């Protein structure tokens, strides 16, 4: 004799699972437990510390982002001027 497997939904609904479906749920949970999870705050801090200054010898990535955004704003402004002129 064994107890029946129940799945309880967030709404509180209780669903009786067959042995086959119960095993499938266990398999899915086992797969998920082996999948990569989000890094802990300590791991993120360590990674940031490890990467800090890694690209310092190369071109400025911040400057590249600022230049790209400036070009985007120029395109957007030109598009607004075209629409205003055609209106």
C-alpha positions in Angstrom: 0.0 0.0 0.0 1.3 3.5 -0.9 0.0 7.0 -0.5 -1.3 8.7 -3.7 0.8 11.4 -5.2 -0.8 14.9 -5.1 0.1 17.9 -7.1 -1.2 21.1 -5.4 -1.5 24.1 -7.7 -0.9 27.7 -6.6 -4.6 28.1 -6.4 -4.9 25.2 -4.0 -6.4 22.8 -6.4 -5.3 19.2 -5.6 -4.6 16.9 -8.5 -4.0 13.2 -8.0 -1.1 11.9 -10.1 -0.8 8.5 -11.6 2.4 6.6 -10.8 3.6 7.4 -14.4 2.9 11.1 -14.1 4.4 11.2 -10.7 7.6 9.7 -12.0 7.6 12.2 -14.9 7.4 15.1 -12.4 10.3 13.6 -10.4 12.3 13.3 -13.7 11.6 17.0 -14.6 12.6 18.1 -11.1 15.8 16.1 -11.2 16.7 17.6 -14.6 16.1 21.1 -13.2 18.2 20.5 -10.2 21.2 19.8 -12.4 20.7 22.8 -14.7 22.8 25.8 -14.0 21.3 28.2 -11.5 21.8 31.9 -11.0 25.2 32.8 -9.4 25.1 33.9 -5.8 25.9 37.5 -5.0 29.3 36.4 -3.8 30.0 34.7 -7.1 28.9 37.8 -9.0 31.2 40.0 -6.9 34.1 37.6 -7.4 33.5 37.6 -11.2 33.3 41.4 -11.4 36.5 41.6 -9.4 38.2 39.2 -11.7 37.2 41.0 -14.8 37.9 44.5 -13.5 40.5 46.1 -15.6 40.8 43.2 -18.0 40.3 45.4 -21.0 42.1 48.5 -19.7 44.9 48.2 -22.3 42.5 48.3 -25.2 40.1 50.9 -26.5 37.7 52.4 -24.0 34.5 50.3 -24.0 32.6 53.1 -22.2 33.7 55.6 -24.8 32.6 53.2 -27.5 29.1 53.0 -25.9 28.9 56.8 -25.6 29.9 57.2 -29.3 27.3 54.6 -30.3 24.6 56.4 -28.3 25.6 59.8 -29.8 25.2 58.3 -33.3 21.8 56.8 -32.4 20.6 60.2 -31.1 21.8 61.9 -34.3 19.8 59.4 -36.4 16.8 59.8 -34.1 17.0 63.6 -34.4 17.3 63.5 -38.2 14.3 61.2 -38.3 12.2 63.6 -36.2 13.3 66.5 -38.4 12.3 64.6 -41.5 8.8 63.8 -40.0 8.3 67.3 -38.9 9.3 68.7 -42.3 6.9 66.3 -44.1 4.0 67.0 -41.8 
